[in-house]
């Protein structure tokens, strides 16, 4: 069984708390961090560890249990100074991947400059969507169609390369409908530079799937997650 990803979520406002719960629900190990002891107390039973730390205090953050963290999320909202300083300190701590929340274009620019690998500018109710994407990076994007059903973009699992849609049988094996296949093609322009072009293929039974294809599927969330888990 693959090792669960370890996430640190710093800032437990409405967005951060929701993100923690979604990551745990999807099988992630979560270290929740906030400077408010009451907030930490509220979430401690829902996560692997809940730590009362002021993340802008370098000495305190360096002592926090972050050695095994794969992804850190700076979910601090309106305190721009705190989010920037926390991001910089996480970068100094050599966290492999840092996703930070921004509240303006300028904030987003500064977060990238101090070390954020990814910056999102979003509303609180996007916590669910972000959590699902962090747990399953093979799922590029999802659009909920109902509580149980979504439209999703999924990286083609390696074991399906070179096979036809009919042979892999997604409707039968995974109860998923393939709406389209997105394929990236590389060509050479007039001056000899490589040029990437996207092609959207309407699926038929004998469509042969290629490396780096992206499947656009519709189905139940648990079936989408099962397909995304394949290698």
PAZAPA-4460 file (N, C-alpha, C; in steps of 0.05 Angstrom, whole numbers, plus 32768, in hexadecimal, padded with zeros to 4 digits):
% residues 231
    n_x    n_y    n_z   ca_x   ca_y   ca_z    c_x    c_y    c_z   seq   type   mol
   8011   7FE8   8000   8000   8000   8000   8012   8019   8000     1      X     A
   800A   802C   7FEF   801A   8045   7FED   8018   8055   8007     2      X     A
   802E   8062   800E   802F   8072   8026   801C   808B   8023     3      X     A
   800D   8091   8038   7FFC   80A8   8038   800C   80C1   8036     4      X     A
   8002   80D4   8027   800F   80EF   8027   800B   80FC   8042     5      X     A
   801F   810C   8049   801E   811B   8062   801B   8139   805B     6      X     A
   8007   8145   8066   8001   8161   8061   8003   8172   807B     7      X     A
   800E   8189   8078   800C   819D   808E   7FFA   81B3   8085     8      X     A
   7FE5   81B9   8095   7FD3   81D0   808E   7FD7   81E5   80A4     9      X     A
   7FE0   81FC   809C   7FE6   8212   80AE   7FD1   8227   80AB    10      X     A
   7FC2   822C   80C0   7FAC   823F   80BF   7F92   8230   80BE    11      X     A
   7F83   822F   80D4   7F6B   821F   80D7   7F52   822F   80D8    12      X     A
   7F50   8242   80C5   7F36   8250   80C1   7F23   823D   80B3    13      X     A
   7F0E   8248   80A9   7EFA   8237   809C   7F05   8227   8085    14      X     A
   7F16   8234   8074   7F22   8226   805E   7F36   8211   8067    15      X     A
   7F48   8218   8079   7F5C   8206   8083   7F50   81EE   8091    16      X     A
   7F3C   81F2   80A1   7F2F   81DC   80B0   7F21   81C9   809C    17      X     A
   7F13   81D5   8088   7F06   81C4   8075   7F1B   81B3   8065    18      X     A
   7F31   81C0   805E   7F46   81B2   804F   7F51   819B   805F    19      X     A
   7F56   819F   8079   7F5F   8189   808B   7F4C   8172   808A    20      X     A
   7F33   8177   808D   7F1F   8161   808F   7F1D   8152   8074    21      X     A
   7F1F   8160   805E   7F1D   8153   8044   7F36   8142   8040    22      X     A
   7F4E   814C   8046   7F66   813C   8043   7F66   8123   8054    23      X     A
   7F5C   8125   806C   7F5A   810D   807E   7F46   80FA   8072    24      X     A
   7F30   8104   8069   7F1A   80F3   805E   7F24   80E3   8046    25      X     A
   7F36   80F0   8037   7F41   80E3   801F   7F59   80D2   8024    26      X     A
   7F62   80CF   803D   7F77   80BD   8044   7F92   80CA   8049    27      X     A
   7F93   80E4   804A   7FAC   80F2   8050   7FB1   80F4   806E    28      X     A
   7FCB   80F7   8076   7FD2   80FC   8092   7FD6   811A   8094    29      X     A
   7FC9   8126   80A7   7FC9   8143   80A9   7FD4   814D   80C4    30      X     A
   7FE6   8160   80C2   7FF0   816F   80DA   7FE3   818A   80D8    31      X     A
   7FD1   8191   80EA   7FC3   81AA   80EA   7FD1   81BE   80FD    32      X     A
   7FD6   81D6   80F4   7FE6   81E9   8103   7FD7   8204   8104    33      X     A
   7FD5   820F   811C   7FC9   822A   811F   7FD4   8236   8139    34      X     A
   7FD3   8251   813A   7FDC   825F   8152   7FC7   8262   8167    35      X     A
   7FAE   825B   8160   7F98   825D   8173   7F93   8242   8181    36      X     A
   7F97   8240   819B   7F95   8226   81A8   7F79   821A   81A7    37      X     A
   7F64   822B   81A7   7F49   8220   81A5   7F44   8213   818A    38      X     A
   7F4E   821F   8175   7F4B   8214   815A   7F59   81F9   8158    39      X     A
   7F71   81F8   8163   7F80   81DF   8163   7F72   81C9   8173    40      X     A
   7F66   81D1   818A   7F57   81BE   819A   7F3F   81B3   818B    41      X     A
   7F32   81C4   817B   7F1A   81BC   816D   7F1F   81A6   8158    42      X     A
   7F37   81A7   814C   7F3C   8195   8136   7F4D   817D   813D    43      X     A
   7F58   817C   8155   7F6C   8168   815C   7F63   814C   8159    44      X     A
   7F4A   8146   815C   7F40   812A   815A   7F3B   8122   813D    45      X     A
   7F3D   8135   812B   7F37   812F   810E   7F50   812B   80FE    46      X     A
   7F67   8132   8109   7F80   8130   80F9   7F95   8120   8107    47      X     A
   7FAB   811A   80F9   7FC1   810A   8105   7FCE   8119   811B    48      X     A
   7FD1   8133   8118   7FDE   8144   812D   7FD4   8160   812A    49      X     A
   7FCF   816D   8141   7FC6   8189   8141   7FDA   8198   8153    50      X     A
   7FE6   81AD   8148   7FFC   81BA   8156   7FF6   81D8   815A    51      X     A
   7FF9   81E1   8173   7FF6   81FD   8179   8011   820B   8175    52      X     A
   8013   8219   815E   802C   8226   8157   8026   8240   8148    53      X     A
   8035   8254   814E   8034   826D   813E   8047   8268   8127    54      X     A
   803D   8264   810F   804E   825C   80F9   8061   8273   80EF    55      X     A
   805C   828B   80F9   806F   82A1   80F2   8087   82A2   8105    56      X     A
   8087   8292   8119   809D   8290   812C   80B0   827B   8122    57      X     A
   80C7   8283   8117   80D9   8271   810A   80E2   825B   811D    58      X     A
   80E9   8261   8135   80F3   824D   8148   80DD   8238   814E    59      X     A
   80C5   8241   8151   80AF   822F   8157   80A8   821D   813F    60      X     A
   80A8   8229   8127   80A1   821A   810F   80B7   8205   8109    61      X     A
   80D0   820C   810F   80E5   81F9   810A   80E3   81E0   811C    62      X     A
   80D6   81E3   8133   80D2   81CD   8145   80B9   81BD   8140    63      X     A
   80A8   81C7   812F   808E   81B9   8128   8095   819F   811A    64      X     A
   8083   818B   811D   8089   8170   8111   8083   816F   80F3    65      X     A
   8094   817B   80E3   808F   817D   80C6   80A3   816E   80B5    66      X     A
   80B4   815D   80C2   80C9   8150   80B2   80BE   813D   809D    67      X     A
   80A7   8131   80A1   809C   811E   808E   8087   812A   807C    68      X     A
   8083   8144   807D   806E   8151   806D   8075   8151   804F    69      X     A
   8062   8149   803F   8065   814A   8022   805B   8164   8016    70      X     A
   8045   816E   8021   8039   8187   8017   8030   8198   802F    71      X     A
   8038   81B1   802F   802E   81C4   8043   801B   81D8   8036    72      X     A
   8005   81DD   8043   7FF1   81F0   8039   7FF0   8207   804C    73      X     A
   7FF7   821F   8042   7FF4   8237   8052   7FD8   8242   804D    74      X     A
   7FC6   823B   805F   7FAA   8242   805C   7FA2   825C   806A    75      X     A
   7FB6   826A   8073   7FB1   8284   8081   7FA4   8297   806D    76      X     A
   7F8E   82A4   8076   7F7F   82B5   8063   7F87   82D2   8063    77      X     A
   7F7B   82E1   8075   7F7D   82FE   8074   7F97   830A   807F    78      X     A
   7FA6   82FB   808F   7FBF   8305   809A   7FD5   8300   8085    79      X     A
   7FD8   8313   8073   7FEA   8310   805C   8007   830D   8066    80      X     A
   800E   831E   8079   802A   831C   8083   8030   8301   808F    81      X     A
   801D   82F6   809E   8022   82DB   80AA   8024   82C6   8094    82      X     A
   8013   82C7   8080   8014   82B3   806B   802E   82B4   805B    83      X     A
   8038   82CC   8056   8051   82CF   8048   8069   82C4   8058    84      X     A
   806A   82CC   8072   8080   82C4   8083   807F   82A5   8087    85      X     A
   8067   829A   808B   8065   827E   808F   806E   826E   8076    86      X     A
   8067   8278   805F   8070   826B   8046   808E   826B   8044    87      X     A
   809A   8282   804A   80B7   8285   8049   80C5   8272   805C    88      X     A
   80BA   826F   8074   80C6   825D   8089   80C2   8240   8081    89      X     A
   80AC   8239   8075   80A9   821D   806B   80BC   8217   8055    90      X     A
   80C1   822A   8044   80D5   8226   802F   80F1   8222   803B    91      X     A
   80F7   8231   8050   8110   822F   805E   8113   8214   806B    92      X     A
   80FC   8208   8073   80FB   81EE   8080   80FD   81D7   806C    93      X     A
   80FE   81DF   8052   8101   81CB   803C   80E8   81B9   8039    94      X     A
   80D0   81C4   803D   80B8   81B5   8037   80B7   81B1   8019    95      X     A
   80B2   8198   800F   80B4   8192   7FF2   80A1   81A3   7FE1    96      X     A
   8088   81A7   7FEB   8075   81B5   7FDA   8064   81C6   7FEC    97      X     A
   8062   81E0   7FE5   8053   81F3   7FF5   803D   8200   7FE4    98      X     A
   8024   81FC   7FED   800D   8209   7FE1   8003   821F   7FF4    99      X     A
   8001   8237   7FEA   7FF9   824D   7FFB   7FE0   825B   7FF0   100      X     A
   7FD0   8265   8003   7FB7   8272   7FFC   7FBC   8290   7FFA   101      X     A
   7FB3   829D   7FE4   7FB7   82B9   7FE0   7F9B   82C7   7FE0   102      X     A
   7F9B   82E1   7FE7   7F83   82F0   7FE7   7F83   8307   7FD2   103      X     A
   7F9A   830A   7FC4   7F9C   831E   7FAF   7FB2   8316   7F9C   104      X     A
   7FB3   8324   7F85   7FC8   831E   7F71   7FE3   8324   7F7C   105      X     A
   7FE6   833B   7F8A   8000   8342   7F96   8009   832E   7FAB   106      X     A
   7FF6   8326   7FBC   7FFC   8311   7FD0   8006   82F8   7FC2   107      X     A
   7FF9   82F0   7FAD   8000   82D8   7F9E   801C   82DA   7F93   108      X     A
   8023   82F2   7F88   803E   82F6   7F7D   8053   82F3   7F93   109      X     A
   804F   82FF   7FAA   8062   82FE   7FC0   8065   82E2   7FCA   110      X     A
   804F   82D3   7FCD   8051   82B8   7FD7   8062   82A7   7FC4   111      X     A
   8060   82AA   7FAB   8071   829B   7F98   808F   82A4   7F9B   112      X     A
   8093   82BD   7FA0   80AF   82C7   7FA3   80BC   82BC   7FBC   113      X     A
   80AD   82B7   7FD1   80B9   82AD   7FE9   80BA   828F   7FEB   114      X     A
   80AF   8281   7FD7   80B3   8264   7FD7   809B   8252   7FD2   115      X     A
   8083   825D   7FCF   806C   824C   7FCA   806E   823F   7FAF   116      X     A
   806A   8224   7FAE   8069   8216   7F94   804F   821B   7F85   117      X     A
   803A   8220   7F94   8020   8224   7F88   8011   8238   7F99   118      X     A
   8002   824A   7F8C   7FF2   825D   7F9B   7FD5   825C   7F90   119      X     A
   7FC2   825B   7FA2   7FA6   825B   7F9A   7F98   8273   7FA6   120      X     A
   7F87   827F   7F97   7F78   8296   7F9F   7F5B   828D   7F9E   121      X     A
   7F4F   8287   7FB5   7F36   8279   7FB5   7F24   8280   7FCD   122      X     A
   7F0C   8277   7FCB   7EF8   827A   7FE1   7EF9   8262   7FF3   123      X     A
   7EED   8265   800B   7EEE   8250   801F   7EE2   8236   8015   124      X     A
   7ECD   8237   8006   7EBF   821E   7FFE   7ED0   820E   7FEA   125      X     A
   7EE7   8218   7FE1   7EF8   8209   7FCF   7F0A   81F5   7FDF   126      X     A
   7F08   81F5   7FF9   7F19   81E3   8009   7F15   81C6   8001   127      X     A
   7EFD   81BD   7FFB   7EF8   81A2   7FF3   7F06   819B   7FD9   128      X     A
   7F04   81AD   7FC6   7F10   81A8   7FAB   7F2E   81A7   7FAD   129      X     A
   7F3A   81B9   7FBB   7F57   81B9   7FBE   7F61   81A0   7FCC   130      X     A
   7F52   8198   7FE2   7F5A   8180   7FF0   7F5A   8168   7FDF   131      X     A
   7F45   8165   7FCE   7F44   814E   7FBD   7F5B   814E   7FA9   132      X     A
   7F62   8165   7F9F   7F78   8166   7F8B   7F93   8160   7F98   133      X     A
   7F98   8169   7FB0   7FB1   8163   7FBE   7FB4   8145   7FC4   134      X     A
   7F9E   8138   7FCC   7F9F   811C   7FD1   7FA3   810C   7FB7   135      X     A
   7F97   8114   7FA1   7F98   8106   7F88   7FA2   8118   7F72   136      X     A
   7FBC   811D   7F70   7FC7   812F   7F5B   7FC2   8125   7F3F   137      X     A
   7FBB   810B   7F3C   7FB4   8100   7F22   7F9A   810B   7F17   138      X     A
   7F8A   8116   7F2A   7F70   8122   7F22   7F76   8140   7F20   139      X     A
   7F77   814A   7F07   7F7E   8166   7F02   7F69   8179   7F0B   140      X     A
   7F50   8172   7F07   7F3B   8185   7F0F   7F21   8175   7F11   141      X     A
   7F0F   817E   7F22   7EF5   8172   7F25   7EDF   8187   7F26   142      X     A
   7EC9   8181   7F1B   7EB1   8192   7F1C   7E9A   8182   7F28   143      X     A
   7E92   8188   7F40   7E7C   8179   7F4C   7E62   817D   7F3C   144      X     A
   7E55   8167   7F36   7E3B   8168   7F28   7E25   8163   7F3C   145      X     A
   7E2B   8156   7F52   7E19   8152   7F68   7E2B   814A   7F80   146      X     A
   7E1F   8143   7F96   7E2F   813C   7FAE   7E40   8123   7FA8   147      X     A
   7E36   8111   7F98   7E44   80F7   7F94   7E51   80F4   7F79   148      X     A
   7E4A   8106   7F66   7E53   8102   7F4A   7E63   811B   7F41   149      X     A
   7E79   8116   7F32   7E8A   812D   7F29   7E93   8128   7F0C   150      X     A
   7E9B   813D   7EFF   7EAA   813C   7EE6   7EC7   8141   7EEE   151      X     A
   7ED9   8130   7EE4   7EF5   8131   7EEC   7F08   812D   7ED5   152      X     A
   7F20   813A   7ED7   7F36   8136   7EC4   7F4B   8125   7ED2   153      X     A
   7F51   810E   7EC7   7F63   80FB   7ED3   7F7A   80F3   7EC1   154      X     A
   7F92   80F5   7ECB   7FA9   80EC   7EBC   7FA6   80CE   7EB5   155      X     A
   7FAB   80C6   7E9C   7FA8   80AA   7E95   7FBB   8099   7EA5   156      X     A
   7FB1   8085   7EB3   7FC3   8072   7EC1   7FD5   8064   7EAD   157      X     A
   7FEE   805F   7EB6   8002   8054   7EA5   7FFA   8039   7E99   158      X     A
   7FEB   8028   7EA8   7FE5   800E   7E9E   7FD1   800E   7E87   159      X     A
   7FC5   8025   7E81   7FB2   8027   7E6B   7FBE   8031   7E51   160      X     A
   7FD8   8039   7E52   7FE5   8044   7E3A   7FE6   802F   7E24   161      X     A
   7FDF   8038   7E0C   7FDF   8026   7DF5   7FC6   8015   7DF1   162      X     A
   7FB4   8017   7E04   7F9B   8007   7E02   7F84   8019   7DF8   163      X     A
   7F70   800B   7DEE   7F58   801A   7DE4   7F44   801E   7DFB   164      X     A
   7F33   8032   7DF7   7F1E   8037   7E0B   7F0D   801E   7E0F   165      X     A
   7F07   8010   7DF9   7EF7   7FF7   7DFB   7F05   7FE3   7E0D   166      X     A
   7F1F   7FE0   7E0B   7F2D   7FCB   7E1A   7F2E   7FD2   7E38   167      X     A
   7F33   7FEC   7E3F   7F35   7FF2   7E5B   7F1A   7FF2   7E69   168      X     A
   7F04   7FF7   7E5A   7EE9   7FF3   7E64   7EE2   8003   7E7D   169      X     A
   7EE7   801D   7E7C   7EE1   802D   7E94   7EC3   802C   7E9C   170      X     A
   7EB0   802C   7E8A   7E94   802B   7E93   7E8E   8011   7EA2   171      X     A
   7E9A   7FFB   7E99   7E95   7FE1   7EA5   7EA4   7FDE   7EBF   172      X     A
   7EBE   7FE5   7EBF   7ED0   7FE0   7ED5   7ECE   7FF5   7EEB   173      X     A
   7ECA   800E   7EE3   7ECA   8024   7EF6   7EB0   8034   7EF7   174      X     A
   7E9D   802D   7EE6   7E83   803B   7EE5   7E87   8059   7EDF   175      X     A
   7E9B   805E   7ECD   7EA1   807A   7EC5   7E9C   807E   7EA7   176      X     A
   7E91   8095   7EA0   7E8C   809C   7E84   7EA3   80AE   7E7B   177      X     A
   7EB0   80A7   7E65   7EC5   80B7   7E5A   7EB8   80CC   7E47   178      X     A
   7EBA   80E5   7E4E   7EAE   80FA   7E3E   7EC1   8102   7E27   179      X     A
   7EDB   8102   7E2C   7EEE   810A   7E18   7F0A   8102   7E22   180      X     A
   7F1D   8103   7E10   7F3A   80FE   7E16   7F49   8117   7E0D   181      X     A
   7F58   8123   7E20   7F69   813A   7E19   7F85   8131   7E15   182      X     A
   7F90   8137   7DFD   7FAA   812E   7DF5   7FBC   8146   7DEE   183      X     A
   7FD5   8146   7DF8   7FE8   815B   7DF1   7FFB   8151   7DDB   184      X     A
   7FFC   8160   7DC6   800D   8159   7DAF   8024   816D   7DAD   185      X     A
   803B   8163   7DA6   8052   8174   7DA2   805A   8176   7D85   186      X     A
   805D   818E   7D7B   8065   8192   7D60   807C   81A6   7D5F   187      X     A
   8086   81AC   7D47   809B   81C0   7D44   8091   81D7   7D34   188      X     A
   8096   81EF   7D3E   808C   8207   7D2F   809F   820E   7D18   189      X     A
   8099   8224   7D0B   80A8   822B   7CF2   80C5   8231   7CF7   190      X     A
   80CC   8238   7D10   80E8   823F   7D16   80F6   8228   7D25   191      X     A
   80E9   8212   7D28   80F6   81FB   7D34   80F2   81F7   7D52   192      X     A
   80E0   8207   7D5E   80DB   8205   7D7A   80C4   81F1   7D80   193      X     A
   80C6   81E2   7D96   80B1   81CF   7D9C   8097   81DF   7DA4   194      X     A
   8081   81D4   7D9C   8067   81E1   7DA1   8053   81CC   7DAA   195      X     A
   8046   81D2   7DC1   8032   81BF   7DCC   8016   81C8   7DC4   196      X     A
   8006   81B4   7DBB   7FEB   81BA   7DB4   7FD9   81A5   7DC1   197      X     A
   7FC2   81AE   7DCB   7FAF   819C   7DD8   7F99   8194   7DC4   198      X     A
   7F93   817A   7DC5   7F7E   816F   7DB4   7F69   8162   7DC5   199      X     A
   7F50   8168   7DC0   7F3A   815B   7DCF   7F2D   8146   7DBE   200      X     A
   7F2F   812D   7DC7   7F26   8117   7DB7   7F0B   810D   7DC1   201      X     A
   7EF8   810B   7DB0   7EDE   8100   7DB7   7EE1   80E1   7DB7   202      X     A
   7EDC   80D4   7DCD   7EE3   80B8   7DCF   7ED1   80A5   7DBF   203      X     A
   7EDF   8091   7DB3   7ED1   807B   7DA7   7EDF   8061   7DB1   204      X     A
   7ED2   804B   7DAC   7EDC   8032   7DB8   7EF9   802C   7DB1   205      X     A
   7F01   8032   7D97   7F1C   802B   7D8F   7F31   8042   7D92   206      X     A
   7F2A   8056   7DA2   7F3D   806B   7DA8   7F54   805F   7DB8   207      X     A
   7F6D   8062   7DAE   7F84   8057   7DBC   7F90   806D   7DCE   208      X     A
   7F93   8066   7DE7   7F9C   8079   7DFB   7FBB   807B   7DFC   209      X     A
   7FC5   8093   7DFF   7FE2   8098   7DFE   7FEC   80A4   7E18   210      X     A
   8006   80A3   7E1C   8013   80AF   7E33   800C   80CC   7E35   211      X     A
   8006   80D5   7E4D   7FFF   80F1   7E53   7FE3   80F9   7E4A   212      X     A
   7FD3   80E6   7E41   7FB7   80EC   7E3C   7FA9   80F2   7E56   213      X     A
   7F95   8103   7E55   7F84   8109   7E6C   7F68   8101   7E66   214      X     A
   7F5C   80F1   7E77   7F41   80E8   7E74   7F2E   80FB   7E81   215      X     A
   7F19   8103   7E73   7F04   8113   7E7E   7EEC   8101   7E83   216      X     A
   7EE7   80FC   7E9D   7ED3   80E7   7EA4   7EBD   80F3   7EB6   217      X     A
   7EA7   80E5   7EB6   7E90   80EC   7EC7   7E88   80D3   7ED6   218      X     A
   7E84   80D6   7EF1   7E7C   80BF   7F00   7E7C   80C5   7F1E   219      X     A
   7E77   80B1   7F2E   7E77   80B4   7F4B   7E93   80BB   7F55   220      X     A
   7E94   80CA   7F6A   7EAE   80D3   7F75   7EC0   80BC   7F7D   221      X     A
   7EB4   80A7   7F89   7EC5   8091   7F92   7ED0   8081   7F7A   222      X     A
   7EC1   8080   7F64   7ECB   8073   7F4C   7EE1   8083   7F3E   223      X     A
   7EDF   809D   7F3F   7EF4   80AF   7F34   7F0D   80AB   7F44   224      X     A
   7F0B   80AA   7F5F   7F22   80A6   7F70   7F2F   808B   7F6B   225      X     A
   7F1F   8076   7F66   7F2A   805C   7F61   7F3B   805B   7F48   226      X     A
   7F31   8069   7F33   7F40   806A   7F1A   7F5A   807A   7F1D   227      X     A
   7F58   8090   7F2C   7F6F   80A2   7F30   7F85   8094   7F40   228      X     A
   7F7D   8080   7F50   7F91   8072   7F61   7FA2   805E   7F52   229      X     A
   7F9A   8057   7F39   7FA9   8044   7F29   7FC3   8051   7F20   230      X     A
   7FD8   8041   7F1C   7FF1   804C   7F13   7FF6   8044   7EF5   231      X     A
***
